[in-house]
């Protein structure tokens, strides 16, 4: 069991809980506020958006750039995999 010190009542409590067992204060409140303020979406890869109202040449160009992004990300991922496998 992980124990943390409550910021409000300064007693040790179970760190796996969201609130203190003694004073009902919110544990990790600063960390929760910081994560909420970051506005990070770690599950998506930023790619060029293709709008339905774009003209045909613009759509073609954006598709070409998306392919370039895919190739670039593949190369970077391969280099990262090779670099991490060589480090002991």
Secondary structure, 3 states (H helix, E strand, C coil): CCEEECCCCCCEEECCCCECCCCCCECCHHHHHHHHHHCCCCCCCCCCCCCCCCCHHHHHHHHHHHHHHHHHHHHHHHHHHHHHHHCC
